């Protein structure tokens, strides 16, 4: 039930907004109203205030899932003809179920977000790897010194691999290029072993960043990788860098103010080849 913060927000502000909306939902559930219609209006006021608090903090899809539900829309559409005394029992029942579902969903969102905050604490440097790192780095995954890549000042290093990168490596296992095919298959085998055993690469913990069940991938895979790295950057207390060999990926990251570590090969060095 994790939420996706809007880029540029601060994780403490996101948590504070979620907590406030969750507490307000609990208060709404325990309030007494003289009529079902009065309770309906109080619920709609809570939704409006919740939207005001969350719209600048979390994604629109999260808001739809947590607040702006189909039941909310049905109650909003019916606000003009649900004031009759013969409908009070129905309205009360609908509101009781909806508000209690919001209390549970928001409580789960708060708990999940706190777990995410603890996942990437201060003094931990997070390196989000692009597919090109697995294929083009001079050293294979198990031989790479990620503390050197992270730079000075990190007490711990966590390597994070977006799920879309795993899918790209799966496709590259079928590449006609033998070195690419071997690197892809080897890297997937190492990731699979590390995830199954909770093993580390030396002092480095490696993790795969799975999307939420309701997360819709961006059409362009480079954009998706940047988007996932940006989500980590918003939640993490320490430094976060996207690591890539690709110039296009690097430019995309810089465009959204995501710190990027651009690695280089010897491509484009030396004299220009003769034409013809």
Backbone as CSV, one residue per row, in Angstrom:
resi,resn,N_x,N_y,N_z,CA_x,CA_y,CA_z,C_x,C_y,C_z
1,UNK,0.823,-1.208,0.000,0.000,0.000,0.000,0.857,1.258,0.000
2,UNK,2.078,1.195,-0.516,2.945,2.357,-0.531,2.427,3.405,-1.512
3,UNK,2.740,4.671,-1.221,2.346,5.766,-2.097,3.572,6.284,-2.831
4,UNK,3.329,6.998,-3.917,4.406,7.591,-4.697,4.392,9.100,-4.478
5,UNK,5.400,9.638,-3.785,5.430,11.087,-3.574,5.657,11.825,-4.887
6,UNK,5.156,13.035,-4.964,5.407,13.883,-6.121,6.856,14.366,-6.050
7,UNK,7.605,14.309,-7.156,8.988,14.776,-7.153,9.108,16.201,-6.602
8,UNK,10.093,16.378,-5.737,10.313,17.686,-5.136,9.706,17.837,-3.756
9,UNK,8.813,16.907,-3.383,8.250,16.965,-2.037,9.261,16.418,-1.032
10,UNK,9.047,16.718,0.237,9.910,16.194,1.293,9.194,15.047,1.980
11,UNK,9.912,14.004,2.260,9.282,12.792,2.792,8.578,13.045,4.120
12,UNK,9.117,13.939,4.962,8.465,14.242,6.237,7.123,14.928,6.028
13,UNK,7.038,15.781,5.012,5.771,16.452,4.702,4.740,15.463,4.179
14,UNK,5.206,14.502,3.373,4.299,13.473,2.865,3.733,12.658,4.024
15,UNK,4.603,12.231,4.927,4.159,11.437,6.069,3.207,12.239,6.955
16,UNK,3.519,13.509,7.181,2.664,14.354,8.023,1.276,14.514,7.407
17,UNK,1.224,14.710,6.090,-0.075,14.863,5.426,-0.883,13.575,5.496
18,UNK,-0.233,12.447,5.259,-0.931,11.162,5.340,-1.471,10.911,6.743
19,UNK,-0.657,11.208,7.756,-1.101,11.016,9.136,-2.296,11.903,9.462
20,UNK,-2.237,13.165,9.049,-3.331,14.099,9.341,-4.632,13.633,8.712
21,UNK,-4.574,13.205,7.467,-5.772,12.734,6.783,-6.286,11.454,7.426
22,UNK,-5.375,10.584,7.853,-5.767,9.333,8.506,-6.452,9.599,9.840
23,UNK,-5.887,10.501,10.636,-6.495,10.849,11.926,-7.875,11.467,11.719
24,UNK,-7.981,12.347,10.728,-9.269,12.983,10.444,-10.313,11.956,10.023
25,UNK,-9.888,10.931,9.280,-10.817,9.869,8.883,-11.308,9.107,10.113
26,UNK,-10.387,8.834,11.050,-10.788,8.160,12.277,-11.758,8.991,13.092
27,UNK,-11.521,10.301,13.145,-12.434,11.192,13.870,-13.806,11.224,13.201
28,UNK,-13.805,11.236,11.875,-15.066,11.242,11.132,-15.878,9.984,11.428
29,UNK,-15.190,8.854,11.562,-15.870,7.584,11.820,-16.541,7.570,13.191
30,UNK,-15.969,8.314,14.138,-16.498,8.278,15.508,-17.471,9.418,15.816
31,UNK,-17.638,10.344,14.897,-18.522,11.490,15.134,-19.995,11.079,15.070
32,UNK,-20.819,11.805,15.841,-22.268,11.585,15.804,-22.928,12.744,15.078
33,UNK,-23.863,12.435,14.201,-24.585,13.454,13.448,-26.079,13.238,13.625
34,UNK,-26.810,14.331,13.623,-28.259,14.262,13.843,-29.003,13.632,12.675
35,UNK,-28.380,13.629,11.508,-29.030,13.030,10.336,-27.977,12.399,9.434
36,UNK,-28.431,11.476,8.600,-27.516,10.840,7.645,-27.020,11.864,6.640
37,UNK,-27.889,12.830,6.306,-27.478,13.842,5.325,-26.384,14.739,5.897
38,UNK,-26.515,15.068,7.168,-25.457,15.857,7.814,-24.149,15.089,7.848
39,UNK,-24.232,13.779,8.061,-23.031,12.938,8.046,-22.426,12.886,6.656
40,UNK,-23.276,12.842,5.633,-22.798,12.839,4.250,-22.051,14.129,3.936
41,UNK,-22.585,15.261,4.363,-21.918,16.538,4.115,-20.572,16.599,4.848
42,UNK,-20.525,16.058,6.060,-19.268,16.044,6.813,-18.223,15.179,6.095
43,UNK,-18.676,14.061,5.536,-17.774,13.194,4.772,-17.234,13.914,3.548
44,UNK,-18.103,14.607,2.814,-17.662,15.321,1.619,-16.696,16.457,1.979
45,UNK,-16.921,17.112,3.120,-15.987,18.143,3.585,-14.631,17.524,3.908
46,UNK,-14.649,16.322,4.514,-13.383,15.626,4.814,-12.638,15.294,3.522
47,UNK,-13.359,14.842,2.512,-12.722,14.535,1.224,-12.071,15.785,0.658
48,UNK,-12.806,16.903,0.650,-12.249,18.145,0.094,-10.990,18.575,0.828
49,UNK,-11.005,18.503,2.147,-9.829,18.886,2.923,-8.677,17.908,2.700
50,UNK,-8.996,16.633,2.574,-7.960,15.623,2.315,-7.310,15.860,0.961
51,UNK,-8.123,16.187,-0.040,-7.576,16.476,-1.367,-6.661,17.692,-1.314
52,UNK,-7.057,18.697,-0.582,-6.231,19.900,-0.458,-4.867,19.572,0.144
53,UNK,-4.837,18.671,1.134,-3.596,18.338,1.827,-2.706,17.405,1.015
54,UNK,-3.317,16.530,0.219,-2.542,15.479,-0.447,-2.179,15.785,-1.890
55,UNK,-2.888,16.721,-2.528,-2.701,16.916,-3.966,-1.292,17.355,-4.312
56,UNK,-0.606,18.024,-3.408,0.770,18.461,-3.666,1.808,17.505,-3.087
57,UNK,1.354,16.359,-2.561,2.262,15.442,-1.880,2.399,14.084,-2.549
58,UNK,1.294,13.513,-3.028,1.337,12.163,-3.600,0.658,12.155,-4.973
59,UNK,0.869,11.076,-5.699,0.387,10.997,-7.076,-1.139,10.979,-7.134
60,UNK,-1.668,11.375,-8.287,-3.115,11.386,-8.489,-3.709,9.984,-8.375
61,UNK,-2.976,8.975,-8.838,-3.489,7.604,-8.739,-3.594,7.160,-7.280
62,UNK,-2.654,7.598,-6.445,-2.740,7.283,-5.017,-3.939,7.978,-4.378
63,UNK,-4.176,9.232,-4.761,-5.321,9.973,-4.236,-6.624,9.290,-4.638
64,UNK,-6.705,8.825,-5.873,-7.906,8.118,-6.322,-8.122,6.853,-5.506
65,UNK,-7.040,6.150,-5.226,-7.140,4.892,-4.477,-7.495,5.120,-3.011
66,UNK,-6.968,6.175,-2.421,-7.135,6.408,-0.990,-8.341,7.281,-0.646
67,UNK,-8.676,8.250,-1.494,-9.685,9.243,-1.145,-10.803,9.326,-2.176
68,UNK,-10.425,9.564,-3.412,-11.399,9.854,-4.470,-11.876,8.552,-5.100
69,UNK,-12.535,7.741,-4.304,-12.933,6.398,-4.726,-14.223,6.433,-5.541
70,UNK,-14.594,5.269,-6.066,-15.855,5.184,-6.814,-17.048,5.455,-5.906
71,UNK,-16.962,5.023,-4.640,-18.056,5.298,-3.708,-18.172,6.785,-3.420
72,UNK,-17.028,7.455,-3.296,-17.060,8.914,-3.122,-17.792,9.563,-4.288
73,UNK,-17.455,9.150,-5.498,-18.084,9.744,-6.671,-19.582,9.475,-6.682
74,UNK,-19.985,8.275,-6.274,-21.423,7.949,-6.242,-22.153,8.798,-5.207
75,UNK,-21.538,8.970,-4.038,-22.153,9.792,-2.994,-22.199,11.254,-3.404
76,UNK,-21.144,11.709,-4.060,-21.131,13.096,-4.533,-22.218,13.311,-5.582
77,UNK,-22.359,12.371,-6.503,-23.384,12.486,-7.547,-24.798,12.477,-6.950
78,UNK,-24.962,11.791,-5.813,-26.292,11.675,-5.231,-26.602,12.666,-4.135
79,UNK,-25.686,13.609,-3.893,-25.872,14.522,-2.769,-27.162,15.327,-2.872
80,UNK,-27.635,15.578,-4.081,-28.836,16.384,-4.248,-30.125,15.655,-3.950
81,UNK,-30.132,14.332,-3.893,-31.384,13.594,-3.686,-31.266,12.519,-2.608
82,UNK,-30.311,12.698,-1.674,-30.148,11.727,-0.590,-30.540,12.310,0.765
83,UNK,-31.333,13.390,0.751,-31.684,14.050,2.010,-32.980,13.512,2.608
84,UNK,-33.693,12.677,1.889,-34.978,12.191,2.378,-34.850,11.279,3.591
85,UNK,-35.850,11.315,4.474,-35.805,10.515,5.706,-35.850,9.026,5.417
86,UNK,-36.484,8.650,4.300,-36.589,7.222,3.977,-35.279,6.645,3.441
87,UNK,-34.272,7.507,3.228,-32.986,7.045,2.701,-31.873,7.074,3.747
88,UNK,-32.199,7.470,4.973,-31.157,7.648,5.978,-30.418,6.357,6.299
89,UNK,-31.160,5.270,6.388,-30.515,4.000,6.719,-29.527,3.596,5.627
90,UNK,-29.952,3.770,4.364,-29.071,3.438,3.246,-27.827,4.313,3.257
91,UNK,-28.013,5.619,3.415,-26.875,6.545,3.397,-25.927,6.256,4.550
92,UNK,-26.470,6.024,5.735,-25.628,5.712,6.886,-24.810,4.450,6.651
93,UNK,-25.434,3.441,6.067,-24.711,2.209,5.804,-23.582,2.395,4.801
94,UNK,-23.880,3.135,3.740,-22.847,3.395,2.732,-21.679,4.188,3.335
95,UNK,-22.010,5.197,4.130,-20.968,6.024,4.736,-20.136,5.243,5.746
96,UNK,-20.796,4.413,6.539,-20.058,3.616,7.529,-19.029,2.722,6.841
97,UNK,-19.448,2.028,5.805,-18.530,1.145,5.088,-17.397,1.929,4.430
98,UNK,-17.744,3.032,3.765,-16.728,3.801,3.038,-15.726,4.439,3.990
99,UNK,-16.192,5.071,5.045,-15.269,5.743,5.961,-14.355,4.734,6.645
100,UNK,-14.888,3.617,7.052,-14.048,2.608,7.708,-13.037,2.002,6.745
101,UNK,-13.410,1.865,5.492,-12.444,1.409,4.481,-11.339,2.441,4.289
102,UNK,-11.705,3.739,4.344,-10.686,4.797,4.213,-9.747,4.780,5.407
103,UNK,-10.286,4.536,6.604,-9.455,4.472,7.803,-8.417,3.358,7.670
104,UNK,-8.847,2.199,7.208,-7.932,1.063,7.050,-6.900,1.349,5.971
105,UNK,-7.359,1.852,4.823,-6.440,2.105,3.700,-5.407,3.172,4.059
106,UNK,-5.839,4.238,4.718,-4.910,5.308,5.084,-3.937,4.849,6.162
107,UNK,-4.412,4.067,7.111,-3.508,3.525,8.122,-2.436,2.645,7.508
108,UNK,-2.844,1.828,6.530,-1.876,0.976,5.833,-0.888,1.815,5.035
109,UNK,-1.362,2.908,4.431,-0.479,3.776,3.647,0.555,4.449,4.541
110,UNK,0.137,4.896,5.718,1.073,5.510,6.668,2.134,4.497,7.089
111,UNK,1.696,3.298,7.453,2.644,2.262,7.892,3.627,1.902,6.783
112,UNK,3.116,1.734,5.562,3.977,1.353,4.446,4.974,2.451,4.115
113,UNK,4.549,3.699,4.211,5.462,4.798,3.898,6.569,4.894,4.945
114,UNK,6.232,4.633,6.198,7.254,4.632,7.244,8.280,3.520,7.007
115,UNK,7.808,2.366,6.546,8.731,1.273,6.230,9.663,1.692,5.100
116,UNK,9.126,2.380,4.086,9.950,2.856,2.988,10.992,3.857,3.468
117,UNK,10.623,4.720,4.383,11.564,5.707,4.919,12.713,5.013,5.662
118,UNK,12.384,3.948,6.382,13.416,3.206,7.119,14.295,2.386,6.179
119,UNK,13.781,2.091,5.004,14.514,1.279,4.027,15.745,2.006,3.511
120,UNK,15.652,3.330,3.379,16.754,4.138,2.860,17.096,5.247,3.858
121,UNK,17.796,4.906,4.955,18.073,5.887,6.009,19.215,6.835,5.636
122,UNK,19.426,7.824,6.492,20.532,8.761,6.302,21.860,8.011,6.362
123,UNK,22.871,8.548,5.701,24.216,7.976,5.632,24.267,6.691,4.802
124,UNK,23.162,6.346,4.158,23.165,5.240,3.210,23.083,5.820,1.809
125,UNK,24.066,5.514,0.987,24.082,5.981,-0.395,23.372,4.956,-1.269
126,UNK,22.368,5.413,-2.004,21.589,4.531,-2.865,22.021,4.733,-4.307
127,UNK,22.381,3.647,-4.962,22.743,3.670,-6.373,21.672,2.923,-7.164
128,UNK,20.966,3.638,-8.010,19.940,3.027,-8.857,20.583,2.713,-10.204
129,UNK,20.673,1.433,-10.532,21.419,1.009,-11.720,20.528,0.922,-12.958
130,UNK,21.021,1.522,-14.024,20.418,1.372,-15.347,20.915,0.061,-15.965
131,UNK,20.220,-0.430,-16.968,20.605,-1.675,-17.644,22.023,-1.606,-18.196
132,UNK,22.415,-0.436,-18.663,23.737,-0.308,-19.290,24.878,-0.623,-18.336
133,UNK,24.674,-0.431,-17.047,25.733,-0.713,-16.073,26.029,-2.208,-16.034
134,UNK,24.993,-3.026,-16.097,25.180,-4.477,-16.078,25.906,-4.968,-17.326
135,UNK,25.670,-4.291,-18.449,26.202,-4.756,-19.726,27.570,-4.162,-20.037
136,UNK,27.766,-2.878,-19.748,28.949,-2.166,-20.233,30.049,-1.958,-19.205
137,UNK,29.756,-2.145,-17.919,30.796,-1.876,-16.924,31.970,-2.831,-17.123
138,UNK,33.174,-2.294,-16.908,34.375,-3.095,-17.140,34.447,-4.313,-16.233
139,UNK,33.782,-4.244,-15.080,33.757,-5.382,-14.162,32.332,-5.890,-14.025
140,UNK,32.207,-7.213,-13.920,30.870,-7.771,-13.769,30.343,-7.460,-12.365
141,UNK,29.076,-7.745,-12.154,28.362,-7.299,-10.964,29.079,-7.655,-9.663
142,UNK,29.504,-8.885,-9.518,30.107,-9.317,-8.260,31.491,-8.709,-8.019
143,UNK,32.127,-8.185,-9.055,33.470,-7.628,-8.915,33.476,-6.097,-8.851
144,UNK,32.313,-5.481,-8.971,32.233,-4.012,-8.976,32.333,-3.477,-7.559
145,UNK,33.161,-2.452,-7.355,33.288,-1.807,-6.049,32.287,-0.652,-5.990
146,UNK,31.140,-0.909,-5.405,30.086,0.096,-5.380,30.394,1.227,-4.399
147,UNK,31.255,0.979,-3.423,31.659,2.064,-2.528,32.479,3.100,-3.297
148,UNK,33.271,2.650,-4.253,34.026,3.595,-5.088,33.058,4.409,-5.939
149,UNK,32.043,3.759,-6.499,31.052,4.482,-7.295,30.281,5.486,-6.440
150,UNK,29.971,5.103,-5.212,29.183,5.987,-4.341,29.986,7.199,-3.888
151,UNK,31.297,7.068,-3.820,32.133,8.188,-3.400,32.290,8.242,-1.897
152,UNK,33.070,9.201,-1.453,33.372,9.322,-0.030,32.140,9.783,0.752
153,UNK,32.078,9.371,2.013,31.035,9.864,2.911,29.912,8.898,3.188
154,UNK,29.851,7.799,2.481,28.763,6.848,2.687,29.155,5.783,3.702
155,UNK,28.377,5.661,4.767,28.609,4.588,5.727,28.127,3.244,5.183
156,UNK,27.119,3.306,4.319,26.561,2.087,3.730,26.134,2.398,2.305
157,UNK,26.112,1.363,1.485,25.685,1.509,0.094,24.614,0.470,-0.195
158,UNK,23.547,0.921,-0.831,22.471,0.021,-1.245,22.294,0.163,-2.754
159,UNK,22.372,-0.949,-3.454,22.176,-0.967,-4.899,20.723,-1.333,-5.185
160,UNK,20.056,-0.465,-5.936,18.637,-0.652,-6.232,18.453,-0.844,-7.738
161,UNK,17.721,-1.882,-8.096,17.509,-2.219,-9.504,16.013,-2.159,-9.807
162,UNK,15.560,-1.178,-10.589,14.134,-1.141,-10.956,13.722,-2.406,-11.707
163,UNK,12.488,-2.829,-11.515,12.010,-4.058,-12.138,12.079,-3.982,-13.652
164,UNK,11.908,-2.779,-14.221,11.979,-2.648,-15.675,13.376,-2.997,-16.183
165,UNK,14.415,-2.782,-15.368,15.778,-3.159,-15.750,15.904,-4.681,-15.791
166,UNK,15.301,-5.352,-14.817,15.306,-6.819,-14.819,14.645,-7.343,-16.088
167,UNK,13.543,-6.728,-16.480,12.851,-7.153,-17.703,13.714,-6.908,-18.944
168,UNK,14.441,-5.801,-18.966,15.338,-5.531,-20.094,16.463,-6.563,-20.146
169,UNK,17.011,-6.932,-18.998,18.052,-7.957,-18.959,17.516,-9.302,-19.442
170,UNK,16.276,-9.596,-19.090,15.656,-10.840,-19.569,15.610,-10.878,-21.090
171,UNK,15.289,-9.754,-21.696,15.252,-9.707,-23.163,16.656,-9.812,-23.754
172,UNK,17.621,-9.203,-23.077,18.992,-9.216,-23.594,19.638,-10.593,-23.494
173,UNK,19.060,-11.498,-22.728,19.560,-12.883,-22.692,19.461,-13.537,-24.066
174,UNK,18.593,-12.999,-24.907,18.394,-13.550,-26.250,19.156,-12.753,-27.311
175,UNK,20.016,-11.837,-26.888,20.755,-11.003,-27.838,21.678,-11.847,-28.708
176,UNK,21.894,-11.397,-29.939,22.837,-12.076,-30.832,24.281,-11.742,-30.477
177,UNK,24.469,-10.709,-29.688,25.805,-10.306,-29.247,26.194,-11.180,-28.046
178,UNK,27.209,-12.038,-28.227,27.559,-13.014,-27.184,27.948,-12.358,-25.860
179,UNK,28.810,-11.315,-25.826,29.139,-10.676,-24.548,27.915,-10.079,-23.853
180,UNK,27.034,-9.465,-24.633,25.809,-8.898,-24.060,24.928,-10.002,-23.499
181,UNK,24.772,-11.084,-24.259,23.958,-12.208,-23.827,24.503,-12.822,-22.539
182,UNK,25.834,-12.955,-22.466,26.436,-13.557,-21.262,26.261,-12.641,-20.059
183,UNK,26.522,-11.333,-20.224,26.396,-10.394,-19.107,24.956,-10.351,-18.581
184,UNK,24.000,-10.368,-19.496,22.597,-10.316,-19.082,22.222,-11.555,-18.277
185,UNK,22.561,-12.725,-18.803,22.240,-13.960,-18.089,22.956,-14.072,-16.766
186,UNK,24.240,-13.698,-16.745,25.019,-13.729,-15.511,24.419,-12.790,-14.465
187,UNK,24.103,-11.563,-14.863,23.577,-10.560,-13.924,22.248,-11.013,-13.331
188,UNK,21.392,-11.587,-14.166,20.111,-12.080,-13.657,20.304,-13.217,-12.668
189,UNK,21.263,-14.095,-12.944,21.528,-15.210,-12.029,22.012,-14.699,-10.677
190,UNK,22.873,-13.677,-10.682,23.362,-13.109,-9.430,22.226,-12.442,-8.662
191,UNK,21.409,-11.649,-9.361,20.281,-10.987,-8.700,19.323,-12.012,-8.098
192,UNK,19.056,-13.066,-8.841,18.150,-14.110,-8.365,18.693,-14.765,-7.106
193,UNK,19.997,-15.041,-7.101,20.621,-15.669,-5.934,20.580,-14.737,-4.718
194,UNK,20.879,-13.474,-4.922,20.904,-12.520,-3.820,19.521,-12.336,-3.203
195,UNK,18.497,-12.280,-4.057,17.143,-12.092,-3.549,16.647,-13.328,-2.812
196,UNK,16.998,-14.504,-3.311,16.541,-15.742,-2.678,17.171,-15.960,-1.308
197,UNK,18.435,-15.557,-1.156,19.172,-15.871,0.070,19.356,-14.676,0.998
198,UNK,18.912,-13.496,0.576,19.151,-12.262,1.332,20.645,-12.027,1.533
199,UNK,21.432,-12.532,0.604,22.891,-12.386,0.648,23.280,-10.985,0.201
200,UNK,24.456,-10.532,0.624,24.982,-9.241,0.203,26.156,-9.438,-0.744
201,UNK,26.434,-8.378,-1.500,27.664,-8.335,-2.282,28.710,-7.637,-1.422
202,UNK,29.460,-8.435,-0.652,30.384,-7.835,0.302,29.599,-7.088,1.363
203,UNK,29.810,-5.758,1.435,29.077,-4.930,2.392,27.861,-4.257,1.762
204,UNK,27.577,-4.582,0.533,26.520,-3.884,-0.212,25.266,-4.743,-0.289
205,UNK,24.134,-4.139,0.078,22.857,-4.835,-0.083,22.275,-4.483,-1.445
206,UNK,21.811,-5.497,-2.153,21.224,-5.313,-3.483,19.738,-5.624,-3.400
207,UNK,18.923,-4.779,-4.017,17.475,-4.971,-3.968,16.878,-4.692,-5.341
208,UNK,15.759,-5.334,-5.612,14.977,-5.036,-6.815,13.812,-4.161,-6.392
209,UNK,13.606,-3.078,-7.128,12.534,-2.137,-6.822,11.291,-2.546,-7.602
210,UNK,10.395,-3.243,-6.911,9.153,-3.669,-7.539,8.149,-2.519,-7.544
211,UNK,7.395,-2.391,-8.606,6.343,-1.380,-8.652,5.137,-1.814,-7.840
212,UNK,4.347,-0.850,-7.377,3.097,-1.178,-6.716,2.180,-1.918,-7.690
213,UNK,1.272,-2.750,-7.174,0.368,-3.481,-8.072,-0.429,-2.555,-8.999
214,UNK,-0.695,-1.328,-8.534,-1.484,-0.394,-9.339,-0.605,0.566,-10.151
215,UNK,0.716,0.390,-10.056,1.609,1.279,-10.800,1.530,0.979,-12.299
216,UNK,1.349,2.020,-13.094,1.309,1.889,-14.548,2.640,2.386,-15.102
217,UNK,3.356,1.494,-15.766,4.655,1.877,-16.312,4.521,2.934,-17.393
218,UNK,5.528,3.787,-17.467,5.585,4.761,-18.549,5.930,4.037,-19.849
219,UNK,5.442,4.532,-20.984,5.673,3.838,-22.263,7.150,3.692,-22.612
220,UNK,7.944,4.710,-22.314,9.367,4.668,-22.616,10.126,4.096,-21.417
221,UNK,10.937,3.069,-21.642,11.613,2.394,-20.537,12.631,3.291,-19.844
222,UNK,13.313,4.164,-20.597,14.239,5.109,-19.968,13.498,6.054,-19.034
223,UNK,12.341,6.538,-19.478,11.533,7.417,-18.626,11.075,6.679,-17.374
224,UNK,10.740,5.403,-17.523,10.294,4.608,-16.377,11.414,4.446,-15.355
225,UNK,12.633,4.191,-15.814,13.765,4.037,-14.901,14.023,5.335,-14.160
226,UNK,14.006,6.451,-14.868,14.193,7.756,-14.220,13.072,8.013,-13.210
227,UNK,11.856,7.681,-13.574,10.711,7.880,-12.679,10.861,7.071,-11.395
228,UNK,11.290,5.821,-11.507,11.472,4.980,-10.319,12.627,5.508,-9.456
229,UNK,13.704,5.939,-10.091,14.832,6.505,-9.336,14.414,7.788,-8.634
230,UNK,13.589,8.579,-9.292,13.118,9.824,-8.699,12.238,9.548,-7.483
231,UNK,11.438,8.490,-7.533,10.610,8.114,-6.390,11.482,7.739,-5.189
232,UNK,12.562,6.990,-5.448,13.489,6.640,-4.368,14.153,7.899,-3.811
233,UNK,14.538,8.799,-4.698,15.206,10.037,-4.290,14.332,10.860,-3.356
234,UNK,13.027,10.850,-3.583,12.106,11.616,-2.750,11.968,11.017,-1.360
235,UNK,12.036,9.700,-1.259,11.807,9.024,0.023,13.091,8.857,0.826
236,UNK,14.214,8.649,0.159,15.467,8.340,0.849,15.977,9.541,1.641
237,UNK,16.564,9.260,2.808,17.149,10.328,3.629,18.577,10.639,3.197
238,UNK,19.261,9.641,2.621,20.628,9.840,2.159,20.676,10.182,0.683
239,UNK,21.878,10.119,0.121,22.054,10.468,-1.285,21.538,9.360,-2.198
240,UNK,21.026,9.750,-3.356,20.546,8.816,-4.363,21.106,9.255,-5.710
241,UNK,21.712,8.310,-6.444,22.234,8.599,-7.774,21.758,7.531,-8.757
242,UNK,21.314,7.975,-9.892,21.075,7.066,-11.005,22.411,6.830,-11.697
243,UNK,22.766,5.566,-11.894,24.052,5.218,-12.504,23.791,4.675,-13.900
244,UNK,24.433,5.258,-14.904,24.171,4.869,-16.286,25.363,5.177,-17.175
245,UNK,25.441,4.464,-18.276,26.388,4.780,-19.344,25.712,5.579,-20.465
246,UNK,24.402,5.643,-20.456,23.660,6.200,-21.578,23.508,7.711,-21.452
247,UNK,23.875,8.409,-22.496,23.765,9.869,-22.501,22.311,10.318,-22.417
248,UNK,21.428,9.654,-23.160,20.016,10.017,-23.122,19.428,9.863,-21.726
249,UNK,19.766,8.759,-21.057,19.296,8.542,-19.692,19.819,9.618,-18.755
250,UNK,21.092,9.956,-18.917,21.697,10.993,-18.090,21.003,12.336,-18.283
251,UNK,20.701,12.672,-19.522,20.023,13.945,-19.802,18.621,13.964,-19.211
252,UNK,17.911,12.837,-19.316,16.573,12.757,-18.725,16.637,12.993,-17.214
253,UNK,17.635,12.388,-16.552,17.776,12.544,-15.109,18.071,13.996,-14.734
254,UNK,18.980,14.612,-15.463,19.337,16.005,-15.160,18.153,16.939,-15.375
255,UNK,17.319,16.623,-16.348,16.165,17.463,-16.660,15.198,17.550,-15.479
256,UNK,15.105,16.462,-14.684,14.195,16.449,-13.530,14.959,16.607,-12.218
257,UNK,16.209,17.106,-12.309,17.028,17.380,-11.122,17.309,16.130,-10.287
258,UNK,17.461,15.001,-10.976,17.838,13.759,-10.307,19.351,13.602,-10.393
259,UNK,20.056,13.461,-9.278,21.506,13.265,-9.340,21.850,12.027,-10.155
260,UNK,22.826,12.168,-11.033,23.170,11.068,-11.935,24.678,10.887,-11.966
261,UNK,25.102,9.635,-11.987,26.505,9.285,-12.147,26.661,8.715,-13.546
262,UNK,27.214,9.524,-14.431,27.373,9.137,-15.839,28.727,8.474,-16.015
263,UNK,28.717,7.169,-16.290,29.929,6.425,-16.555,30.247,6.489,-18.047
264,UNK,31.487,6.222,-18.380,31.906,6.368,-19.780,32.738,5.178,-20.236
265,UNK,32.588,4.842,-21.502,33.459,3.874,-22.153,34.416,4.661,-23.043
266,UNK,35.207,3.950,-23.843,36.139,4.645,-24.739,35.505,4.952,-26.099
267,UNK,34.175,4.764,-26.190,33.489,5.079,-27.448,33.602,6.574,-27.737
268,UNK,33.933,6.905,-28.955,34.039,8.303,-29.347,35.390,8.921,-29.066
269,UNK,36.334,8.125,-28.541,37.674,8.641,-28.285,38.591,8.283,-29.453
270,UNK,39.725,8.928,-29.487,40.674,8.662,-30.564,40.295,9.416,-31.827
271,UNK,41.076,9.253,-32.884,40.821,9.974,-34.128,39.551,9.482,-34.816
272,UNK,38.938,10.369,-35.572,37.739,10.011,-36.319,38.101,9.050,-37.443
273,UNK,37.344,7.960,-37.589,37.636,6.999,-38.666,37.504,7.665,-40.034
274,UNK,38.280,7.183,-40.941,38.203,7.711,-42.305,36.889,7.283,-42.959
275,UNK,36.368,8.152,-43.789,35.123,7.847,-44.484,35.392,6.916,-45.667
276,UNK,34.321,6.158,-45.975,34.436,5.296,-47.146,34.977,3.990,-46.810
